[in-house]
Amino acid sequence: MAAPAWGSHVWVGAETGLLKGINLQKKQATNYKLGDASISRQEAVTAMCWGDPYESEIFVGCLDGSVRLFSTEKGKFIKSQDCLGGEGPFRGLCVLDSSLITCVESGLLKVWRDVSSENVEVQVGPGVCRMRQNPATPHQVATGGKENCLKVWDLCKPQEPIFRAKNVRHDWLDLRVRVWERDMQFLPGSQKIVTCTGHHQVRLYDPSCPQRRPVKEITFGEYPLTALSLTSDANSVVVGSSHGDVAVFDLRQGRLLNCLKGFAGSISSIQCHPELPLVASCGLDRFLRVHHLRHKRLEHKVYLKSRLSCLLLNSREKWEDEALDPSAELENDVKEEEDEADEIWNTMKVVVTKRKADLGPSSDKGSDKRKILKAPKKKKQHI
């Protein structure tokens, strides 16, 4: 099992509790589960993150409160840990040094140390939809959710958030706008944070500015936005909605660049490749899709049989460690086509046709009658 695990380009978590590794070049998907345990929706995958910078380990958070460690080198789960506390599914997983950070929907953010007495617990507010780590400063995380505004926490000093966003001004009816942060991500090289909301808005926050309100806001469509990911140059962001709409926005000019097509359900997770102009997405329609951002072309589409909740995209530039032999693939395809043709011919019934000389006199009469019936009518002559 190690070979297909190491060659997987995308890792996807399903609501059935399976971890799926997909090799896009070979069009091959492999299911992984913990031991001989049966598949259960009580163990649905709700969050995932890489366990190390070399992407040789994956932490998988399940609905039952357990976090499992999967080895991509060995192709199996090697460890399982119960991270109980709070209520609801995991809304974020990340790694800080040798410690695991979890956040659940009820708002309990916890740092799991090697010694249980050194664990750190932070209450970030109820209704959490997402928790993200700052790659440049790993001890900083951002949280947000339903009626839970965007906050940035320093886990070295977790008593109070270092940044707390302020809600936007009242609408044109002078009514309060509800807070519903669905996803967020830190912009590399700055303190800015981009978020998407359940009110179909993309917002850009800058904690270095005196105002705590968003410095830029873009409205897209009419349906809640569910996931986002920054492109490799960090100048654009890809967002997906609950209606299956995926769009690319320019954060510098605040305008729509293009829309990606081919979706048929709510988008649950989006991730852009850190080097290549590719974006992977999955959702409730059970398909994994990989689009080219420049050409807006659908590069890969794989049906995975289960509702998908989250994904991780491999960051290596060369997706093929070993080049495939195209002649061997061509020979296999031709052989398969020949076998299919032989099967079709073998299952067909033999139809016996008789010649006209072998037909009896009754058939001649019938043919004469048909000839008489088919004879054209004579036109009447008018005098």
Buried (B, 14 or more C-beta within 10 A) or exposed (E): EEEBBBBBBBBBBBBBBBBBBBBBBBEEBBBBBBEEEEEEEEBBBBBBBBBEEEBBBBBBBBBBBBBBBBBBEBBBBEEBBEBEBBEBBBBBBBBBEEBBBBBBBBBBBBBBBEEEEEEBEBEBBBBBBBBBBBEEEBBBBBBBBBEBBBBBBBBEEBEEBEBEBEBBEEEEEEEEEEBBBBBBBBBEEEBBBBBBBBBBBBBBBBBEEEEBBBEBEBEBBEBBBBBBBBBBEBBBBBBBBBBBBBBBBBBEEEEEBBEBEBBEBBBBBBBBBBEBBBBBBBBBBBBBBBBBBEEEEBEBEBEBEBBBBBBBBBEEEEBEEEEEEEEEEEEEEEEEEEEEEEEEEEEEEEEEEEEEEEEEEEEEEEEEEEEEEEEEEEEEEEE
